[in-house]
Amino acid sequence: MGLLTIGGRPLTWGEDLNTAAIPYILEHGIRQFLELYKRGKDYDGYPFTWGDEIESLLIAMDGQKHTVKLSLNAHEILEACTREDPDDIWHPEYGSFMVESTPGTPYTLAGGSLADVEASMRRRYAAVDAVCAKRGLVCVTLVAFPLLGVGDFILQPTKGINGPFADSIFVPDECTNQTHPRFGTLTRNIRLRRGRKVCIQVPMYLDRETLSQTVDPVFKIDRHPMNKLIDCATNGRPVAPQGFGDDDDDDGDATKAPPPQGSSISSSSIPPPNAKASQAAAAASDEGMEHLYTPATDYYYAQYTPKGLRAPSVQQRFLACPCPVPSVLHPCIYMDAMAFGMGCCCLQVTMQMPNLRDATYAYDQLAILSPLFLALTSATPVQKGILCDSDVRWLTIAASVDDRQKAEVPRILKSRYDSVSVFMSSANPHVAVYNDNPIEVHKGFYDRLISEGVDAALARHVAHLFIRDPLVIYDAKIEQLDDTHESDHFDSIQTTNWQTVRFKPPPFNSTIGWRVEFRPMEVQLSAFENAAFSVFVALLTAAIVKYKINFYIPMSLVDINTGRAHIREPCNEHFHFRRDWTAPLSETPDPSQWEAWTLDELFNGSPAKGMTGFVSLVRRYIADEGTPMPALVERYIALVSDRAARRLQTAAEFLRSKVLRHAKYRHDSRVTPEIAFDLVQAAAALARGVIPEGGCSSLLHESDLVGGHHSAVASPAPPSGAAASPSPSRKRSRSSKEDH
């Protein structure tokens, strides 16, 4: 994750050297971008190559107790995987319980190469599975560990909560990768720059017993034994609850000390709700909960609401944190640490474009497609042991790294991690009018970029990135860099702007070209699914570039689509999209050019409404290229088509249904340890390419799994002794790895 270089001591936000270094790094970051831009702007002819990134979780399963715990030994697992599978590349991630892998060699769009995608993924799945099995672990591609922050959820001993990095009351700092200073420094400096802890609020799924059994009657959030420590001040001291919602009021006294370090609190120790509150909540439930709570999207997804509501809604939500009272209108799951967000797993695809012009054009079109693929790959129905009223991770991560200060909101509408805010292609002079959202740009840097020959659209994109401060600075890597050969200062801004699409210039001293990284997709449960979506995105992007497909709609509608992707079962929603993909852009946006479509219509087409569909576009590209394609590629297309047509469930729907049908589920929205065990067990089976107990025909065609046979996937036995050392292999550089 991110720029994994080291140069001396990482600086703390607020110390004099850090403060003095910020303007220097911003200025030299622009110089480094200009150097990269000038060297690569005229080059044409880069081949279309691409690669995937898959993230996964390390989990210990106890088959006798039916419990699951995170294992915080990713560093050890990564080293062993590099020896086990030297042909691929293994990366550290934010979580000390996470592993990321990428193919050792880029793919092309030739049929044989596309067939190798799943083979590469399966090889990586098998390598990490073999390494984990020796240590009594499993590795799964779940987006979020279902019990993160709940009970005794970690295998190894820790120092307890309220650590110096996150100051979380739910998650110890050991969950953050301890092997590189970037991760802890990011966590600490985001909190310090913000002036308080991050505040993550995800709407809670409301079942018939949720209000009476799971909602904290005081806070209107999930009941948790640590809620008594919720901090409404900025200095980290627990305070009395009368200060809710007031950032500047710190008059309360700390009335209860945190639990002893290293102590664990089980879900069974959650205090019972107040009796009167329980009765009122139950009565409200009987009368119909929808009449009491405004739609969750009106509050939780404020940055995606229509333009007229956006600024005041964003400000209202921001000022309510870290204390959700009194502005939480729909009960939420409250989380307070970067690990809840950056501890989520995703599937990313990075593609090299022929030239700068094609890269910026592909960037814009992929930005418009991002909400659709976020919805179609949705796989996050559970967070912090609670069913969510949402199926995706995006909002959680956005809030987990939100370093904005009070004075910056709502002037800066979005977190550093959020949807794309500005189109950047100059292929058509009318693109600019589709940037209808007000965005902040660094005016001085914008003027500088224009004066150096960067076109206005690209200059606006870069100047928008540079409204953010660098978050990780090393004292020996400030003035020591050569701006004509090193890009660390540019990368320090670039890699901490986590958007749905990332635009990547050609790096120094490399034959790599202009690239776009497609980032919204959620990781899927099996190698087949991850390969299917990766291959489909690569083919669709190649078709967009080849035929100059025009998906442009106003950016404000792209934001609304992103909000709709956060609604539970988002594949049932309608998304704004352009009618005619070949019509030229008009000088002013014409609302008659777009309408709301289902995902089925957008992917599979609608002849009656004149919609071609992405599937037909991909098949046209394959036919026009004349490259023989293996039958496997058609099976990938079929999976994507069937998901969009609702013939198959999303991973979120599949997992949610397993919770709702579980014998231990009490209709209170809580995921018990036994339920979590069965979710992980199913995920472990799918990761190994076998059918989980209970089947998976609602998720994918079972014949697409490698084994095609059922497996109970017993939890692995603890290792009886030291694991034998696999054969050594060459080391690989990770210094240029960009992030989660």
C-alpha positions in Angstrom: 0.0 0.0 0.0 1.4 3.3 -1.0 4.9 4.5 -1.6 7.0 2.0 0.6 10.2 3.9 0.7 12.1 5.0 3.9 14.3 7.9 4.4 15.0 8.6 8.1 12.5 9.3 10.8 8.8 9.6 9.9 7.6 13.0 11.1 4.5 13.6 13.3 1.8 16.0 12.3 2.3 19.3 14.1 6.0 19.1 14.8 8.0 22.1 13.5 9.9 20.1 10.8 6.8 18.5 9.4 5.0 21.9 9.2 8.0 23.5 7.5 8.3 20.6 5.0 4.8 20.7 3.7 5.1 23.7 1.3 8.5 22.3 0.1 7.0 18.9 -0.7 4.0 20.4 -2.5 6.1 22.7 -4.6 8.6 19.9 -5.5 5.8 17.5 -6.1 4.5 19.7 -8.8 8.0 20.0 -10.3 8.3 16.3 -10.3 5.0 15.8 -12.0 6.0 18.4 -14.7 9.2 16.5 -15.3 7.3 13.2 -15.7 4.7 14.9 -17.9 7.2 16.5 -20.3 9.1 13.3 -20.7 6.1 11.2 -21.5 3.5 13.5 -23.1 4.4 12.9 -26.8 5.2 9.2 -26.7 2.7 7.0 -28.5 2.6 3.3 -29.1 2.7 1.7 -25.6 1.1 -1.7 -25.8 -2.2 -2.3 -24.0 -1.0 -4.4 -21.0 -2.7 -4.8 -17.7 -2.6 -6.5 -14.3 -4.8 -7.2 -11.3 -4.3 -6.7 -7.5 -6.1 -9.1 -5.1 -6.2 -8.5 -1.4 -7.1 -11.2 1.2 -7.5 -11.8 4.9 -5.6 -14.1 7.2 -7.9 -15.9 9.6 -7.6 -18.6 12.3 -10.6 -21.0 12.5 -11.3 -23.1 15.6 -13.6 -25.9 14.4 -14.3 -27.1 17.9 -15.3 -23.7 19.4 -16.7 -22.5 16.0 -14.8 -19.2 16.3 -12.7 -17.2 14.0 -9.9 -14.7 14.7 -7.7 -12.4 12.6 -4.1 -13.5 12.5 -1.6 -10.5 12.6 1.3 -12.3 11.0 1.1 -11.0 7.4 4.8 -10.2 7.3 5.7 -13.8 8.0 3.1 -15.0 5.4 4.4 -12.6 2.7 7.9 -13.8 3.1 6.9 -17.4 2.9 4.6 -16.7 -0.1 7.5 -15.1 -2.0 9.5 -18.3 -1.5 6.5 -20.5 -2.4 5.5 -18.6 -5.5 8.5 -16.6 -6.9 6.7 -16.0 -10.2 4.2 -13.5 -8.7 4.6 -10.4 -6.5 3.5 -10.2 -2.9 2.8 -6.9 -1.3 2.3 -5.8 2.3 -1.0 -4.0 2.9 -2.4 -1.7 5.6 -3.6 -4.4 7.9 -1.2 -6.8 9.6 -3.8 -9.4 8.8 -3.8 -8.7 5.0 -1.9 -10.0 2.0 -1.9 -8.5 -1.5 -0.7 -10.2 -4.7 -0.2 -9.2 -8.3 0.9 -11.2 -11.3 4.7 -11.2 -12.0 4.2 -10.5 -15.7 1.6 -8.2 -17.2 -1.3 -9.6 -19.2 -2.3 -8.7 -22.8 -5.6 -9.0 -24.5 -4.6 -12.1 -26.5 -6.8 -15.1 -25.8 -4.0 -17.1 -24.2 -3.1 -14.3 -21.9 -6.7 -13.8 -20.8 -6.9 -17.5 -20.1 -3.8 -17.1 -17.9 -5.5 -14.5 -15.6 -7.5 -17.1 -13.6 -4.5 -19.5 -13.6 -2.4 -16.8 -12.1 -5.0 -16.0 -9.5 -5.4 -19.7 -8.6 -1.7 -20.1 -8.3 -1.6 -17.2 -5.9 -4.6 -18.6 -3.9 -2.9 -22.0 -3.7 0.4 -20.5 -2.6 -1.0 -18.5 0.2 -3.3 -21.4 1.2 -0.3 -23.7 1.4 1.6 -21.3 3.5 -1.3 -20.6 5.8 -2.2 -24.3 6.3 1.3 -24.9 7.8 0.4 -22.3 10.4 -3.2 -23.3 11.2 -4.7 -20.5 9.1 -6.9 -19.9 6.1 -6.7 -17.0 3.6 -10.0 -15.7 2.2 -11.0 -13.0 -0.1 -13.7 -11.5 2.1 -13.9 -7.7 1.9 -14.2 -7.3 5.6 -13.5 -9.5 8.6 -17.1 -9.9 10.0 -16.0 -9.5 13.7 -13.4 -6.7 13.4 -13.7 -4.7 16.6 -15.9 -7.2 18.4 -15.0 -9.4 21.3 -11.8 -11.4 21.3 -11.2 -11.2 17.6 -7.4 -11.4 17.4 -5.3 -14.5 17.5 -2.1 -12.9 18.9 -1.8 -10.9 22.2 -1.9 -7.1 21.8 -1.3 -4.1 24.1 -5.0 -3.3 24.0 -7.0 -0.4 22.8 -6.3 3.4 22.7 -3.0 2.9 21.0 -0.8 5.9 20.0 -1.6 5.6 16.3 -5.4 5.2 16.0 -6.5 5.8 19.6 -9.3 3.4 18.9 -11.7 2.1 21.5 -12.4 -0.9 19.4 -9.2 -2.0 17.6 -5.6 -2.2 18.9 -2.8 -0.6 16.9 -1.3 -4.0 16.2 -4.0 -4.5 13.6 -2.0 -1.9 11.6 1.0 -3.2 9.7 4.0 -2.8 12.0 6.7 -3.7 9.5 6.9 -0.3 7.7 6.5 3.1 9.3 4.2 4.4 6.5 1.1 2.6 7.9 1.2 3.8 11.5 2.4 7.2 10.5 -0.6 7.6 8.1 -3.0 6.5 10.9 -1.6 8.9 13.5 -1.2 11.9 11.2 -4.7 11.6 9.7 -6.1 11.7 13.2 -3.8 14.6 14.3 -4.5 16.7 11.2 -8.2 16.2 11.6 -7.9 17.2 15.2 -9.8 14.1 16.5 -10.4 10.5 15.6 -11.9 9.4 12.4 -15.6 8.8 12.5 -17.1 6.1 10.4 -20.9 5.7 10.4 -22.5 3.0 8.2 -26.3 2.6 8.3 -27.5 -0.5 10.2 -29.8 -3.1 8.7 -33.0 -3.0 10.7 -34.6 -6.3 11.5 -37.5 -6.9 13.8 -35.4 -7.1 17.0 -32.7 -4.6 16.0 -34.1 -1.5 17.7 -34.7 -3.3 21.0 -31.7 -5.5 21.2 -28.9 -4.0 19.1 -29.3 -0.2 19.0 -27.7 1.8 21.8 -30.7 3.8 23.2 -28.4 6.7 24.1 -26.2 7.0 21.1 -28.5 5.4 18.4 -25.5 3.3 17.2 -24.7 -0.3 17.7 -24.5 -1.3 21.3 -21.0 -2.2 22.3 -19.3 -2.4 25.7 -16.8 0.3 24.7 -19.4 2.9 23.8 -18.9 4.3 27.3 -15.5 5.5 26.1 -16.8 7.5 23.1 -14.8 10.6 23.1 -16.5 13.9 22.1 -13.5 16.0 22.7 -10.4 16.5 20.6 -7.8 15.5 23.1 -8.4 11.8 23.5 -10.0 11.9 27.0 -13.3 10.2 27.6 -15.9 12.9 28.5 -19.4 13.0 29.7 -22.1 12.6 27.1 -23.6 16.1 27.4 -21.0 17.4 24.9 -22.4 15.5 21.9 -22.1 17.3 18.6 -20.0 20.2 19.9 -16.4 20.0 18.7 -15.3 22.8 21.0 -17.0 21.7 24.2 -14.6 19.8 26.4 -16.0 20.4 29.9 -16.8 16.8 30.8 -14.7 14.7 33.1 -13.3 11.3 32.5 -15.6 9.2 34.6 -14.5 5.7 33.7 -11.0 4.4 32.9 -10.4 2.3 29.8 -10.1 -1.5 30.5 -6.7 -2.9 31.3 -4.5 -3.3 28.2 -4.7 -6.6 26.6 -8.2 -7.3 28.1 -10.8 -8.6 25.8 -14.6 -8.1 26.0 -16.9 -10.6 24.5 -20.1 -9.8 22.7 -22.0 -11.5 25.6 -20.8 -8.7 27.9 -22.7 -6.0 26.0 -24.9 -4.3 28.6 -28.7 -4.7 28.2 -30.5 -1.7 26.8 -32.5 0.6 29.0 -35.9 -1.1 29.6 -38.0 2.0 28.7 -35.9 2.6 25.6 -36.3 -1.0 24.6 -40.1 -0.8 25.0 -40.2 2.4 22.9 -38.0 0.9 20.2 -40.1 -2.2 20.1 -43.3 -0.1 19.8 -41.7 1.9 17.0 -40.8 -1.3 15.3 -44.4 -2.5 15.4 -45.6 0.8 14.0 -43.2 0.6 11.1 -39.6 1.8 11.3 -39.7 3.6 7.9 -41.9 6.3 9.4 -39.3 7.1 12.1 -36.1 7.2 10.1 -35.2 9.3 7.1 -33.6 7.4 4.2 -30.1 6.6 5.2 -28.7 8.1 2.0 -29.9 11.5 3.0 -27.4 11.6 5.9 -24.7 9.0 5.5 -24.0 9.6 1.8 -24.2 13.4 1.9 -21.5 14.0 -0.7 -23.5 12.1 -3.2 -26.8 13.9 -2.8 -28.2 16.4 -5.4 -26.1 19.5 -5.7 -28.5 21.8 -3.8 -28.4 19.6 -0.7 -24.8 18.6 -0.8 -22.9 21.3 1.0 -25.2 21.6 4.1 -25.6 17.9 4.3 -21.8 17.2 4.2 -21.3 19.9 6.9 -24.0 18.4 9.1 -22.6 15.0 9.0 -19.0 16.1 9.6 -19.9 18.2 12.6 -21.8 15.3 14.2 -18.6 13.2 14.5 -17.2 11.7 16.6 -20.4 11.8 18.6 -23.3 10.6 16.5 -25.9 12.2 18.7 -28.1 14.1 18.0 -28.0 13.9 14.2 -28.1 10.2 13.6 -31.6 9.6 12.3 -31.1 6.1 11.1 -29.2 3.8 13.5 -25.7 3.2 12.4 -22.6 1.1 13.0 -20.0 3.3 14.6 -16.3 2.7 13.9 -13.4 4.9 14.9 -10.2 3.6 13.3 -8.5 3.5 9.9 -8.3 -0.3 10.2 -12.0 -0.6 9.7 -11.6 1.0 6.3 -8.2 0.2 5.0 -8.5 -3.2 6.5 -11.1 -3.9 3.7 -10.0 -6.0 0.7 -10.6 -5.0 -2.9 -10.0 -6.0 -6.5 -8.1 -3.5 -8.7 -7.2 -3.5 -12.3 -4.4 -1.3 -13.8 -4.2 -0.8 -17.5 -1.4 0.8 -19.7 -2.8 3.0 -22.4 -1.1 3.7 -25.8 -0.6 7.4 -25.0 -1.5 10.3 -22.8 -4.6 11.2 -24.8 -6.1 7.7 -24.5 -5.2 7.5 -20.8 -7.1 10.7 -19.9 -10.0 9.6 -22.1 -10.2 6.1 -20.5 -9.9 7.8 -17.0 -13.1 9.8 -17.6 -15.1 6.9 -19.0 -14.0 4.6 -16.1 -15.0 7.3 -13.6 -18.5 7.1 -15.0 -18.5 3.3 -14.9 -17.2 3.1 -11.3 -20.5 3.2 -9.5 -21.9 0.5 -11.7 -19.0 -1.9 -11.0 -19.1 -1.0 -7.3 -22.7 -2.1 -7.2 -22.2 -5.2 -9.3 -19.3 -6.4 -7.2 -20.9 -5.5 -3.9 -19.6 -7.8 -1.2 -19.7 -6.1 2.2 -23.0 -6.9 4.1 -21.3 -7.2 7.5 -19.1 -4.8 9.5 -18.2 -4.8 13.1 -20.4 -7.8 13.8 -23.5 -6.1 12.5 -25.5 -6.4 9.2 -25.3 -3.2 7.3 -28.0 -1.4 5.4 -25.5 -1.1 2.6 -23.6 -3.7 0.6 -20.3 -1.9 -0.2 -17.1 -0.8 1.6 -16.6 2.5 -0.1 -18.1 4.9 2.5 -16.3 3.0 5.3 -12.8 3.6 3.7 -13.7 7.2 2.8 -14.5 8.0 6.4 -11.5 6.1 7.8 -8.9 8.4 6.1 -10.9 11.6 6.2 -8.3 14.2 7.5 -10.3 17.3 6.7 -10.4 20.0 9.4 -13.5 21.7 10.5 -12.7 24.9 8.5 -12.3 22.9 5.3 -15.8 21.5 5.3 -17.9 21.8 3.2 -15.5 23.8 1.0 -13.8 20.5 0.4 -16.8 18.2 -0.1 -15.1 14.8 -0.1 -12.5 12.8 1.8 -9.1 11.9 0.3 -10.7 8.5 -0.5 -13.8 9.0 -2.6 -15.2 9.1 -6.1 -13.6 11.0 -8.9 -14.6 14.7 -8.8 -13.3 16.1 -12.1 -13.1 14.8 -15.7 -9.6 15.3 -17.2 -9.7 14.6 -20.9 -9.0 17.3 -23.5 -10.1 15.1 -26.4 -13.3 17.2 -26.7 -13.5 20.9 -25.9 -17.0 20.5 -24.4 -15.9 18.0 -21.7 -15.4 20.9 -19.3 -19.1 21.8 -19.0 -19.8 18.3 -17.6 -17.6 19.2 -14.6 -20.6 20.7 -12.9 -19.5 20.1 -9.4 -17.7 22.9 -7.5 -14.3 21.6 -6.6 -11.4 23.1 -4.8 -8.1 23.5 -6.7 -4.7 24.9 -5.7 -4.9 28.1 -7.8 -1.1 28.8 -7.8 -0.3 25.3 -8.9 -3.0 25.3 -11.6 -1.6 28.5 -13.0 1.9 27.1 -12.9 0.9 23.9 -14.7 -0.9 25.9 -17.4 2.2 28.1 -17.9 4.3 25.0 -18.3 2.1 23.7 -21.2 -0.2 21.3 -19.4 -3.7 21.4 -20.8 -6.4 22.9 -18.7 -8.3 19.7 -18.0 -5.2 17.8 -16.8 -4.0 20.8 -14.9 -7.3 21.0 -13.0 -7.1 17.4 -12.0 -3.5 17.7 -10.7 -4.3 21.0 -8.9 -7.2 19.3 -7.2 -5.0 16.5 -5.9 -2.7 19.1 -4.5 -5.2 20.7 -2.2 -4.2 17.9 0.2 -1.3 18.0 2.5 1.4 15.3 2.5 0.7 12.9 5.4 3.9 10.8 5.5 7.2 12.8 5.5 10.7 11.4 6.3 13.2 13.8 7.7 16.0 12.5 5.4 13.8 12.6 2.3 12.8 16.2 2.0 15.4 18.3 0.3 17.6 15.3 -0.6 15.6 14.4 -3.8 16.5 15.1 -7.4 13.3 16.3 -9.1 14.5 15.2 -12.5 15.0 11.5 -11.4 12.9 11.0 -8.3 9.1 11.4 -7.8 8.6 10.7 -4.1 7.1 14.1 -3.4 4.6 13.8 -6.2 3.8 10.3 -5.1 3.3 11.3 -1.5 0.3 13.3 -2.8 -0.8 11.0 -5.6 -0.8 7.9 -3.5 -2.9 9.5 -0.7 -5.6 10.6 -3.0 -7.6 7.4 -3.2 -10.2 7.8 -5.9 -12.4 5.4 -7.9 -9.9 5.8 -10.7 -6.2 6.8 -10.5 -4.3 8.3 -13.3 -0.6 7.3 -13.3 2.2 9.0 -15.3 5.1 7.0 -16.6 7.6 6.6 -13.8 11.3 7.7 -14.0 13.8 5.2 -15.3 11.2 2.8 -16.6 9.6 1.6 -19.9 6.2 1.8 -18.3 3.7 4.2 -19.9 0.6 6.1 -19.0 -1.8 4.0 -16.9 -5.2 4.1 -15.4 -6.1 2.1 -12.3 -9.7 1.0 -11.8 -10.3 0.9 -8.1 -14.0 0.6 -7.1 -14.5 -3.1 -7.3 -14.9 -5.3 -4.2 -12.9 -8.4 -4.0 -14.9 -11.5 -4.9 -15.0 -14.9 -3.0 -13.4 -17.0 -5.7 -10.7 -16.8 -8.3 -13.2 -17.4 -11.1 -15.2 -14.3 -10.1 -12.2 -12.1 -9.6 -10.8 -13.2 -13.0 -14.2 -12.6 -14.7 -14.5 -9.0 -13.5 -10.9 -8.3 -14.2 -11.0 -9.6 -17.8 -14.3 -7.9 -18.5 -13.0 -4.5 -17.3 -9.9 -4.8 -19.4 -11.8 -5.8 -22.5 -14.4 -3.0 -22.0 -11.7 -0.4 -21.5 -10.0 -1.5 -24.7 -13.3 -1.2 -26.5 -13.9 2.3 -25.1 -10.5 3.4 -26.3 -10.8 1.7 -29.7 -14.3 3.1 -30.6 -14.0 6.3 -28.6 -17.2 5.5 -26.7 -18.8 8.5 -25.1 -20.4 7.9 -21.7 -20.2 11.5 -20.5 -22.9 12.7 -18.2 -22.6 15.6 -15.6 -20.2 14.7 -12.8 -23.0 15.5 -10.3 -25.0 12.6 -11.7 -21.9 10.3 -11.4 -21.9 11.3 -7.7 -25.6 10.4 -7.4 -24.9 7.1 -9.0 -22.2 6.5 -6.4 -24.8 7.1 -3.6 -27.1 4.6 -5.2 -24.4 2.0 -5.3 -24.4 2.3 -1.5 -28.0 1.3 -1.1 -28.6 -2.2 0.0 -29.0 -4.6 -3.0 -27.8 -1.8 -5.3 -28.2 -4.0 -8.4 -31.9 -3.3 -8.1 -31.3 0.5 -8.4 -31.5 2.7 -11.5 -28.4 4.6 -12.5 -28.1 7.8 -14.7 -26.4 7.0 -17.9 -26.1 8.4 -21.4 -28.5 7.1 -24.1 -26.3 7.4 -27.2 -22.7 6.4 -26.8 -21.6 7.6 -30.2 -23.3 11.0 -30.3 -20.9 14.0 -30.1 -20.9 16.2 -27.0 -23.0 19.3 -27.1 -21.7 22.7 -26.0 -24.1 22.5 -23.1 -25.3 19.3 -21.4 -28.7 18.3 -22.6 -30.8 16.3 -20.0 -32.6 14.5 -22.8 -29.3 12.7 -23.6 -29.4 10.6 -20.4 -31.9 8.7 -18.3 -32.0 6.2 -15.4 -31.3 2.6 -16.4 -31.1 -0.7 -14.6 -27.8 -2.6 -14.5 -29.4 -5.3 -16.7 -30.2 -2.7 -19.4 -26.7 -1.2 -19.2 -24.8 -4.4 -19.3 -27.1 -6.6 -21.4 -28.8 -4.0 -23.5 -32.4 -3.0 -24.1 -33.3 -3.2 -27.8 -36.7 -1.5 -27.1 -34.9 1.5 -25.6 -32.0 1.6 -28.0 -29.4 0.6 -25.4 -26.5 -1.5 -26.8 -25.1 -2.8 -23.5 -21.6 -3.3 -22.3 -21.7 -7.1 -23.0 -22.4 -6.5 -26.7 -19.7 -3.8 -26.9 -17.1 -6.3 -25.5 -18.2 -9.0 -27.9 -18.0 -6.6 -30.8 -14.5 -5.7 -29.8 -13.5 -9.3 -29.6 -15.0 -10.0 -33.0 -13.4 -6.9 -34.6 -9.9 -7.8 -33.2 -10.2 -11.2 -34.8 -8.2 -12.8 -32.0 -9.3 -16.3 -31.1 -10.7 -16.4 -27.6 -10.9 -19.4 -25.3 -14.3 -20.5 -24.1 -13.3 -19.4 -20.7 -13.6 -15.7 -21.7 -17.3 -16.3 -22.7 -17.9 -17.8 -19.3 -16.5 -14.7 -17.7 -18.8 -12.6 -19.8 -21.7 -14.8 -18.8 -21.0 -14.3 -15.1 -21.0 -10.5 -15.4 -24.1 -10.7 -17.6 -26.0 -12.9 -15.2 -25.1 -10.8 -12.2 -26.4 -7.7 -13.9 -29.6 -9.5 -15.0 -30.2 -10.6 -11.4 -30.0 -14.2 -12.4 -27.1 -14.6 -9.9 -26.7 -12.9 -6.5 -23.9 -10.5 -5.7 -21.5 -11.7 -3.0 -23.1 -9.3 -0.5 -26.5 -10.9 -1.2 -25.1 -14.4 -0.9 -23.4 -13.7 2.4 -26.4 -11.7 3.8 -28.7 -14.6 3.0 -26.5 -17.0 4.8 -26.7 -14.8 7.9 -30.5 -14.3 7.7 -31.1 -18.1 7.3 -28.6 -19.2 10.0 -29.9 -21.1 13.0 -28.1 -18.8 15.4 -29.5 -15.6 13.9 -31.9 -13.8 16.2 -33.3 -11.2 13.9 -31.4 -8.5 15.7 -28.9 -7.7 12.9 -26.0 -9.2 14.9 -23.5 -11.7 13.5 -22.6 -14.1 16.2 -19.2 -15.9 16.4 -20.9 -19.1 15.1 -22.4 -17.2 12.1 -19.1 -15.6 11.4 -17.4 -19.0 11.5 -19.8 -20.3 8.9 -19.3 -17.3 6.6 -15.5 -17.7 6.8 -15.8 -21.4 6.2 -17.9 -20.8 3.0 -15.4 -18.1 1.9 -12.5 -20.6 2.5 -14.2 -23.2 0.3 -14.7 -20.8 -2.5 -11.1 -19.5 -2.3 -10.0 -23.1 -2.8 -12.3 -23.5 -5.8 -14.8 -26.0 -4.2 -18.5 -25.7 -3.5 -19.2 -24.7 0.1 -21.6 -26.6 2.3 -25.1 -25.5 1.3 -24.0 -24.8 -2.2 -23.4 -21.6 -4.1 -25.5 -21.9 -7.2 -27.2 -18.5 -6.4 -23.7 -16.9 -6.6 -22.1 -18.4 -9.6 -22.4 -21.4 -11.8 -20.9 -24.2 -9.7 -19.3 -25.8 -12.8 -17.1 -22.7 -13.0 -15.3 -23.7 -9.8 -12.2 -25.8 -10.2 -13.1 -28.8 -8.1 -16.9 -28.7 -8.7 -17.4 -30.8 -5.6 -18.7 -30.0 -2.1 -16.4 -29.3 0.8 -17.0 -28.7 4.5 -13.6 -27.0 4.7 -12.6 -28.0 8.2 -10.6 -25.5 10.1 -6.9 -26.2 9.7 -5.1 -27.9 12.6 -2.5 -25.8 14.4 1.1 -26.5 13.2 2.8 -29.3 15.1 6.2 -27.8 14.6 8.2 -25.3 12.6 7.2 -25.2 9.0 9.8 -26.5 6.5 11.4 -23.8 4.5 10.3 -23.7 0.9 13.0 -23.3 -1.8 14.5 -19.8 -1.9 13.7 -17.4 -4.8 14.7 -14.0 -6.1 13.6 -10.9 -4.2 11.3 -8.4 -5.8 11.3 -4.6 -5.3 8.2 -3.2 -3.7 9.3 0.4 -3.5 7.0 1.7 -6.2 3.9 -0.2 -5.1 0.9 2.1 -5.0 -1.8 1.6 -2.6 -5.1 0.2 -1.5 
